[in-house]
């Protein structure tokens, strides 16, 4: 009786050719006049070198950099980064693909984007900024936030505290660009010098 022997075997399967991470590039609701970039890593997932025989990229409004030249050889496990930039000039849906043909076949990476109208909008909270009753000779400081709730940057062309008894130690500088979803905090100080409403 020779008995039996138990053992565990493991292994990793490979696929010849190129594989991509991300498998596609999708640009959702990109404002016209602005650009966005995504990076795609392409790796030789096989056990033999891959020689590139053809490469194609989508046309405007896309630009792609980092693709290998025809004739380039990528070793097993080797990779490159393809950077895809989408810069719509009109409101439209734009589709295309990156294709890379090599020794083991063709890799296709779909690309799609949606160009939309851009608009900036500044939201101020709280509004109005109520100081309530402030005694003569004393000071009260309150803060408020300015948030760009739109989808394109907004440039501040004029920013100052109200005249009379209001001051701001650090007003938002004129020419300041506030990007989408960006928030600034501003403080205003009231120092009343006479009875009445300011």
C-alpha positions in Angstrom: 0.0 0.0 0.0 1.7 3.1 -1.2 -1.0 5.4 0.2 -1.9 8.8 -1.3 -0.3 12.2 -1.4 -2.2 15.5 -1.4 -0.8 18.7 -2.9 -2.0 22.1 -4.0 -1.3 23.5 -7.4 -1.7 27.2 -8.4 -1.2 29.2 -11.5 -2.0 32.4 -13.3 -3.6 32.4 -16.7 -2.3 34.9 -19.2 -3.7 36.2 -22.5 -1.5 37.1 -25.4 -1.5 40.7 -26.6 -2.4 44.0 -25.0 -4.9 44.7 -22.2 -6.1 48.2 -21.1 -6.9 49.8 -17.8 -9.2 51.7 -18.2 -10.9 49.6 -20.9 -12.5 52.8 -22.2 -12.4 56.6 -21.8 -15.7 58.4 -21.1 -16.1 62.1 -20.6 -19.5 63.0 -19.2 -20.9 66.5 -19.6 -17.7 68.4 -20.4 -18.3 72.2 -20.8 -17.5 73.6 -24.2 -14.2 75.5 -24.1 -12.7 73.4 -21.3 -10.7 70.2 -21.5 -10.4 67.0 -19.5 -7.8 64.3 -19.7 -7.9 60.6 -18.8 -4.9 58.2 -18.7 -5.2 54.7 -19.9 -2.5 52.1 -19.1 -1.9 49.5 -21.8 0.1 46.4 -20.8 1.4 43.4 -22.7 -0.4 40.7 -20.7 1.2 37.8 -22.6 4.4 35.9 -22.3 6.0 37.0 -25.6 7.0 40.4 -26.9 4.4 42.3 -28.9 5.4 44.3 -32.0 3.1 47.2 -33.0 2.1 47.1 -36.6 -0.6 49.8 -36.7 -2.0 52.6 -34.4 -5.0 54.9 -34.8 -6.5 57.6 -32.6 -9.8 59.5 -32.6 -9.9 62.9 -34.3 -10.8 66.4 -33.0 -12.1 67.2 -30.4 -9.8 64.4 -29.0 -6.0 64.4 -28.8 -4.0 61.4 -27.7 -0.4 61.2 -26.6 1.8 58.4 -25.4 0.9 55.9 -28.1 3.8 53.6 -29.3 5.2 54.1 -32.8 4.6 51.5 -35.5 7.4 49.0 -35.2 7.8 49.5 -31.4 8.3 46.3 -29.4 6.7 45.9 -25.9 8.2 43.2 -23.7 6.0 40.8 -21.7 4.7 42.8 -18.7 5.7 46.1 -20.3 3.3 48.9 -20.6 2.7 52.4 -21.8 0.3 55.2 -20.8 -2.1 56.7 -23.4 -3.3 60.2 -22.4 -6.7 61.1 -23.9 -7.8 64.7 -23.8 -11.3 65.8 -24.7 -11.9 69.5 -25.6 -15.3 70.1 -27.1 -15.9 73.2 -29.2 -19.6 72.7 -29.7 -22.4 71.0 -27.8 -22.4 67.5 -29.2 -21.8 63.9 -28.5 -18.4 62.7 -29.8 -17.4 59.1 -30.2 -14.3 57.4 -31.4 -11.7 54.7 -30.6 -8.0 54.1 -30.1 -6.8 51.0 -31.9 -3.5 49.3 -31.5 -2.7 46.3 -33.8 0.2 44.1 -32.7 1.6 40.6 -33.1 -1.3 38.9 -31.3 -4.2 40.9 -32.7 -6.0 44.3 -32.2 -6.9 46.2 -29.0 -9.8 48.6 -29.3 -10.4 51.3 -26.6 -13.7 53.1 -27.1 -13.8 56.8 -26.4 -16.9 59.0 -25.9 -17.7 62.4 -24.7 -20.6 64.8 -24.3 -20.0 68.6 -24.8 -22.4 70.8 -23.0 -23.0 74.6 -22.5 -20.9 75.9 -19.6 -22.2 78.4 -17.1 -20.8 79.8 -13.9 -22.9 80.8 -10.9 -21.9 82.3 -7.5 -23.9 81.3 -4.5 -23.6 83.4 -1.3 -24.5 81.9 2.0 -26.0 83.2 4.2 -27.7 86.0 2.3 -28.5 88.6 3.5 -25.7 88.8 6.1 -27.5 90.1 9.2 -25.5 91.7 12.0 -28.5 92.4 14.2 -28.0 95.1 16.8 -24.5 96.3 17.4 -23.6 98.8 20.2 -21.8 102.0 19.2 -18.1 101.7 19.8 -18.1 97.9 19.5 -17.3 95.6 16.6 -18.9 92.5 15.2 -17.5 90.3 12.5 -19.5 87.8 10.5 -18.5 85.4 7.7 -20.1 84.2 4.6 -19.2 81.7 1.8 -19.0 82.2 -1.9 -19.4 79.0 -3.9 -19.3 78.5 -7.7 -22.2 76.1 -8.2 -21.8 76.2 -12.0 -19.6 74.1 -14.3 -17.1 76.6 -15.5 -14.7 79.0 -13.7 -15.9 82.5 -12.7 -13.5 85.5 -12.6 -14.2 88.1 -9.9 -14.1 91.6 -11.5 -15.2 93.6 -8.5 -15.1 92.8 -4.7 -15.2 95.2 -1.8 -17.0 95.7 1.5 -20.0 98.1 1.6 -19.2 101.8 2.3 -19.7 103.4 5.7 -19.1 101.3 8.8 -18.3 98.0 7.1 -14.8 96.7 6.5 -13.1 93.6 5.3 -9.6 92.7 6.3 -9.0 90.4 3.3 -11.5 91.0 0.5 -11.6 88.6 -2.4 -9.0 89.9 -4.8 -10.3 91.3 -8.1 -9.2 88.9 -10.9 -9.6 85.9 -8.6 -10.8 82.8 -10.5 -13.3 80.6 -8.6 -13.5 77.1 -10.2 -16.6 74.8 -10.2 -17.5 73.6 -6.7 -14.8 75.9 -5.2 -15.7 77.8 -2.1 -14.2 81.0 -0.5 -14.9 82.3 3.0 -15.1 86.0 3.5 -15.4 88.1 6.7 -17.0 91.5 7.1 -16.7 93.6 10.3 -19.2 96.2 11.4 -18.1 99.1 13.6 -21.1 101.4 14.0 -20.2 105.1 14.5 -23.7 106.5 14.7 -27.2 105.2 15.5 -29.2 103.9 12.6 -29.3 101.2 10.0 -26.2 100.5 7.9 
